[in-house]
Amino acid sequence: MSLRRMWWLLALVIVLTVAAFVIADFSPLQHWLSFHTGTTTVKPNPVFYNFWSGFGSDLGEATLITTVALGVYTGVRKANCHTKGCWRIGHHPLEGTPYHLCAHHHPDVPSGGATHEQILEHGRRARAARVAGQTAPSP
């Protein structure tokens, strides 16, 4: 971790600590915070009833939205082209590497589209290379 990043982290910890002490010791802010989050107790209602029926009920929704957003991001990141900055779907594996590339970045995909003959020729070359690799004597 770099020194600059450590200073930012230390500053963030200090700011959060000061904020926690201000909230814990400043009664007008405590009342405002408890009123707006619903933790203020009203006689007929039990403790924290207002919180869970108001502000606290949004915690489940926020969790669900965050989980879905992270799932979509992970799926897109897994399926997209491995070229840095490219958001296209990577359908084409690059032979000899673990990378999947889009038609725009893959060296074997023609830019104007492939004809049926080109596709068949490419398949024939791949089969020939695979057969040649299997029949080669192992060292």
N, C-alpha and C positions, 0 to 999 in steps of 0.2 A: 504494500500500500504506500502510495507516495506521501510525502510530507504535507503537500498542499491539501490532499484529500483528508489527511488526519486532522489538520487544523479546522477544516469545514465540519467534520464530524464532531470534534470537540466543541466548536461554537454551537452546533445544533443541540448537543446534550446540555450545554449551559443554558441556552435559551429555553429549552423544554423544562429544565429544572426550576428556573426562575418563574416560568409561567405556572408550574405546578404549585410552587410556594405562594404565589400571588392568589391563585384560585383557592387554595386551602385556607388562607389567612385573611382574605378580603371579603367581609360579610355582605356588602351590597352586591358584589359579583357572584357570591355563592347563592344569594337569593334569586338573582336574575337567572343564573344557570339552572338552578333547581326548578324554577317556575317554567322555563322554556323547554326543559327536557322532560317535565312531568313528574319529577321526583318529589315535589312538594305534596305533603300528605293533607288531604281534606278529610274531616271526621268520618263521614259515612264510608269512605273508600279505604281499603287496606293499604299498607305501605307499598309503594312502587306500582300500584294498580294504574295510576295515570301514566307512568313511564311506559309500561308494557302495552297499554292500549293506545298510546300516542307515538312518541318519538321512538321507543324501543321496538315497535312493530316494524319499523322501516329497516332494522338491522338485517332481518331475514331477506328482504327484497334486495338490499345492497349486496349481501352475500351471494344471492342467486345471480344477480346481474354481473358481479365480478367473476364468478365461476364460469358463466357462459362466455364472457368476453375473453378470459384466459384460454378457454377451450378453443374458441374460434382462432385466436392468435396462434396458438400452438399448432392447430391443424393447418393453417395457412403457411406457417413457417416451415412445417414438415413437408408440405406438398409443393411449395413454390420453387422456382429456379434457384440453383445454388450460386448464381452469379450475384455478387454484391450489389444491392440496390434494385434488383429485378424482382417484380411482384408477379410475373407470369407463372403459370403452373408448369412445373418441370416434368414433362411426360417422357423425355428421352434420356435414358441412362448413357453416360459416357463410358465406353468400354475401358476396362482397366482401372477405373477409379470408382469411389463410392458416390460420385456426384450425379444428379439428375438435372438436366438443362431443358430450357424451353426451346421451341423451334427456332427462335431468333438467335440464340447463343450457341446452339449445338453445331459443331463443324460439319456434320454429315447431312444435315437437313437443308435442302435447297431453299433459298429465300422465296422463289416464285412458286413453290409447291412442287411435289414430286409426281412424275408420271408413273403409270403402272409399270412400265419397263424399268425405270430407275429403281423402283421398290423391289422388283423381282431380282434385279442385278445385285442390289445391296444384300438381299437375303442369300443369294447364291454365294457371294463373297464371304459372308459370315459363316455359312455352313462349311465352305471349303477351309476356312481358317480354323474352325472348330475341329474338323476331321484331321487336318494337318497337325493340330496340337495333340490330338489323342494318339496318333500313330507315331509321333516322335519318340525316340528311345529316351528313357529317363536317365539322368546322369547318376 
